[in-house]
Amino acid sequence: MSTQQMTSLPSVQARLSKVPEITIWFWVIKILCTTVGESFADYINTALGVRLVATAIIFIAVTAVVLAVQIRLRRYRPVAYWLTVVVMSITGTLCTDLLTDQAGVPLWISSAVFSAALAVVFTIWFVRERTLSIHSIVTVPREAFYWLAVLVTFALGTALGDWTLELTGWGPGPSILLPLALIGIVTALWRFGANPVLAFWIAYILTRPLGANIGDWLGLTPAEGGLGMGTFTTSIIFLAAILATVAYLTISKADVVEHTSNKAVPAASPARRRTTLGILSAVAVATIALLGYTNSLPHESALAAEGPAAGCTAGSAPLTRSEAQAAAQAHFPASNITEFRTITSDTLALVKKGNQPAAAARVTDLETAWDDNQPALSAADCAAWTFIDQQIDPVLSAVRSDTPNPATERAVLNDLLKTLEGA
């Protein structure tokens, strides 16, 4: 997707462009950034135990700082630009995680919300500036619209990618194939004559689930279908690759607009534009049909299988309640057990009062606390972690059900509370 096809700007504007030329380097480094967004956010949140809300606050502040620096620059600088993209990738991922893990919002709702938000951003941007081309980024308002759109695409890509895994149950390896195939189709249609701005933004969104799935595939354990490199190692490798690529681009200026050919590329005919738009629509319908079909097949959500404890009890007999209580008491921090017990008791009290919205909100606190401490607890005693995890899952399902049954809620909550009190 070349600069000439993206827009036709006067040369003086091109020299002031705040974005890189759209070459193969752009897409390589974009995928590297999205992989880091997934793996580094997971590492900070879970492995370091910073927790989701605190991690989000940290990166929102970092985003504000790097964005301020980027906007103050008068032209494209690779280091500043791609640092902003990396931070935006992490922050966008955390926005979706906050809705899903903290607020308990279903992924299909998150996907719809971010889709609507992106449509609003694009609409206002186009009405005001009459273009959505990234190579029209020569004023502060246009750059503000651009970075807002980038942030929303990262959040949307995260939600769509996770929702796909939830619907299909695909593992981290096979899950790479769908966004990769869709990007290939969009690229072929762009070469045939699709609207370059539309093709660019579709590909931009799709690189997010592609990069995230690559990160999961590299970071998850072999038992989970990954290569077992871990989130920290994956983040370091991809950050090093980003640094090397940015260093090369800074020296070579291979992605600087004024260093590209000024040879005009003839626009595609209206007939080709209409044809590619029809094909894109057909591909969208086919993708939805594929996801619907795979969702109808028996499967376990790939998201539910993620985490260090997945498959950790293979080859060993499950614990009894008393064994799990003794193991948890011996190996889990007392502060963690107390926190889980307090949240469970609060949720049970709210259920008994008939305050279902508050109970659903409180049980999400349990899910967040449990997930945040998962790496440490499963490493301390995997069997005990698995026993309690298998009691927490029905609690979450019962309390957050669209048609909650108070008797079922009380039963599963009391069952979990009995285990936690014994621990």
C-alpha angles and dihedrals in degrees: 000000000000130000092246092057093044094058144331107237129170112261093249090059092046090056089056096048114139095203134065128255111271101247133138087276090062093057095042093054092041090058090046089053094050092050090053089048090060101038099039093047089052091047095051093042101045113011094047092036094230089137130224104277094045091047091051092050091050094051095043087058092046090049091054091052099047092042091053090052092047094050092049091058116096097215143014114298115180097215096050095040097050094041086057091050092050093050091044089052092054093044093047090051090050091050090060092042091053091055094043104037102025104033097028093232111163114247093240089058092047089050091050093046094050091044090054091045091052091048090052092049092049093046095051091042092052096043091052101038103022091226140069095194113129089217090066088069097120101119134057095245092052091048091050090053090047096053092044089053090048092052092049092047090055092051092044093047090051093050094046092047094049092044089053090053090047092051098043108029089221117163123240094267100050091039089069092065100067099056089038091054092046092050089050091052092048090049092051091049091049090054090049092054111281119155102280095214092051091045091049096053094044090052090044091057093045094053088066098065089038093055093042092051091049089052092050092047092053097039105042122086122261088251087061093047096262135111095252098237093134129228094273096051091044091051093049093048094049094043088053090050090050092050092049092049093046090049090052093048092047091054100037097036086212091151099044112117098224091053093060127090116280092206109132118242113211115242119248118259119262089245091059091047090054092046094051091046089054091049091049090052091050091049090051091052091047091050092051090049091050092051091047091051095048090046089056091057120087108265145136119242110260088218091060090054094053120105139070093279098057109123092356094132095053111138095016131095116252116255126251118238093259091049091049091049092051093046093048091048091051100043110022123079110256090227091061093050090048091051093050092046093049093051091047091050092048091050092049091051091051091049090052089051090051093241096139099168091053091046091052091050092048094048088055086062087058092051092049095047092046094048093045091055096039098102094052096041097045090048091050094051118349096186094053090045091052093049093053092040090057089054094047095053095064089045091057092046095047098046095043096043117130087231104032120198109212093206092053091045093053092046097053093041092051090047092054093042091053091056094046094047090052090051 
